[in-house]
Structure formats: C-alpha cells, structure tokens
C-alpha cells in the first residue's frame, strides 16, 4: 500500500496545479477556475450555463422496504448551453448527481422564530431548576420541530430548497462540460428518524431512481420528457437532453447523510443495483456521515472533503478502505472548515430559515474548536473560502475521473495546491493496489 500525505509544503510541477489553473477563463468566488478539455466538442464563445428543474410530486418515490416513507422526485439541473434547437452543448456530457443531507424540510419562518424563543426559555428553566416549565418548553420545541420537519409542508409554507445549496458547485461543473442534477431528499429527511438501519439504502435507491429517469430521458422518452421547467418563468422548457448525456461516465456527490447515501450507492456490493448502462466512475462525499454497515468502497475512485471544525462528520471512508482499495482514494481536510458552509441554504449568509455556523466557537474570536480529538483552536473559514476550496477540489476530482484530465492529478495527490486560497488544506492520497 502506498500512501502520500502532503500538508503545507509546496511541490511545484509542470503538469500540476500551476498548469491546471493557468489561463483560467472563469472566476468563481474570487478564485480562477479553469476550463479543461471539454467533455464534448467545444462550441465557440464563452461557456454559458443553463438551468431547469423538474418535480414529479412530493411523494412520488417510495424506497424499498424496510424503509417507511415517501420522497419527492424533484431536482435542479445545470448544464452547458449550446446553439440549436436542443439548447445543450454538442456531444455527450458526463452526468453528476448530487444529494443533500439531513436538514429542516420546510422554510417556516414563524415556527423557526418561535423555536429560538422556546429554546432560550428552556435553557433558562433548566438553569433555574424549574422542571415543570422545562417540560412545557420541551413540548413546544417538539411541536415546532415537527412543523419545520414536516413533509409535505403545511399550506402556504415553501419547502426548504436544500438541493439548491450546491448551485455554486453545479454552475462551475456545468461550465466545464458536465450535466449536474441536484435532487431533493426532503421526504427522506422527514421520515428517517428511527430508521438508521435502512435510511442510507433509501438514499441510494433515490440516486438510482434519478439515474434511471435520466437514462430514459437521454433516449428521448420517460417521465421527465416534457416535464423540465424554466425556473425563471415556471413554464415548460424546450431544452432537450436526448443523446446529450453519457451514462457511462457518471459521478455522484453527497453532503452529510447524502454523502453516506453516495457511499452506500458506490459500495462494492451495490453496483448490481445501478440502472442498466450506468457506470459510476467517481464518488465524492462532503463531510459524509457513516452508513449503517460501512460497506467497502474499493472499486470506484473516491474523495472525501471535510473540515476540522465539523462536529457532524462521522465517515472515515479513506481510513476504512485503504489497504484494500482497487481505485484511488483522496482525503481532503480543510483546517477550520465546518459542516454547514458546504450548503448555501444551511449557512447564515443566505438568510434562510435555520441557517447557521454550526462550528463550536473557540475561545478566540473567529476561531472554532477542532473535532479531530485534539480540541485545538482553529481559525474558522468563512463561507466564501470554504466553498472556493470545495469547488476547486471537486472540479479537479470529477475532471480527473470523468474526463481523464491528468492535469488534475497533482492537486488531488497534494503535490500542488489550489492557488489564491489560504494554506489550510491537507491532502491524503492512497494509490490503488
């Protein structure tokens, strides 16, 4: 077994990060992001990104038993725009599917405001030793929690769009030639309590459902045909993906429990459940939680990104799979990164219901307590910096394994660094053997 770990030392290289990011055509979040060899023959002009959505119903998907509950079949799609009737850039594009994790399902501002007050009252009652008042406030907190985690949401209350929290990633990937589908998992979030032994399989099933729908859409048929909407107008979109998606080059990305779902989906024993013709060539977890059985993921290239101040992340997938991996493993650690900043909808700057910095505050202002067992004071990353780093490594990972772009290798092995960001990234690379 060969393991390479690179921390703060910079190692230059002709074909590494310098070459990768030289002459970048797009600037995202203050960092230049390159356009590698296109996924399909490039069209003239600057790359443009299109966006459509689909929604086949709040309870249209029923996971296999023993899971109990129903989920929406809904997603936001980013794609490289092109000329002509289809509206998608020429050629077949790799497909990346994304899945968010466990979070509130309903953007119920009134319930959230009452929740904040009830929690403060609960803390005061507990401090005062008033057991009766504490019990009363707990009941209030429970009822408000039910409103925030309902599915479908109450009339007049909009769903909380966690699937849109990765638009910053999806837009950049689409500029580079990928079709990116970020699916909703609010129904699973609302019903997963007490089902830890089956929730990750339900999440993997949901990934397969969307992949199956895209397999049909690429063939010009299926339930998604005629169901794509322009989010600006709400009207049916004329964009056509038939013959434009390469199901033989699929990447998966999941955050939090969505990351656990991606790992379950990519595990060695689950490949037979993938829809016919689908080949997953890369799986990436953003702070993925541990699955029930920690099934081995040794045959699909895998990457894990997490922050040292993330108190939710429990999945040590690189450590669990090294020593038996037949495909490369990449572990990317962000010193001072937290859990929520990977998703804009979960972050405070969005103004969304319940958005917060979930890191444990450190003793010094701007610092957080590390969750790696050392309890160190790490300077916390801001939202922009954390997402810039995530975008750089995510783009490199999918370029490497879906486009065979070897220029990305130096960044993914730690031999070179992402330019113009703080020196806070540590990379562990485990070669296949």
Buried (B, 14 or more C-beta within 10 A) or exposed (E): EEEEEBEEEEEEBEEBBBBBBEEBEBEBBEBBBBBBEBBBEBBEEEBEBBBBBBBBEBEBBBBEEEBEBBBBBBBBBBBBBBEEEBBBBBBBBBBBBBBBBBBBBBBBEEBBEBBEEBBEBBEEBBEEEEEEBBEBBBEBBEEBBEBBBBBBBEEEBEBBBBBBBBBBBBBBBBBBBBBBBBBBBBBBBBBBEEBEEBBBBBBBBBBBBBBBBBBBBBBEEBBBBEBBBBEEEEEEBEBBBBEBBBBBBBBBBBBBBBBBBBBBBBBBEBBEBBBEEBEBBBBBBBBBBBBBEBBBBBBBBBBBBBBBBBBBBBBBBBEBBBEEBEBBBBBBBBBBBBBBBBBBBBBBEBEBBBBEBBBBBBEEEEBBBBBBEEEBBBBBBBBBBBBBBBBBBBBBBBBBBBBEBEBBBBBBBBBBBBBEBBEBBBBBBBBEE
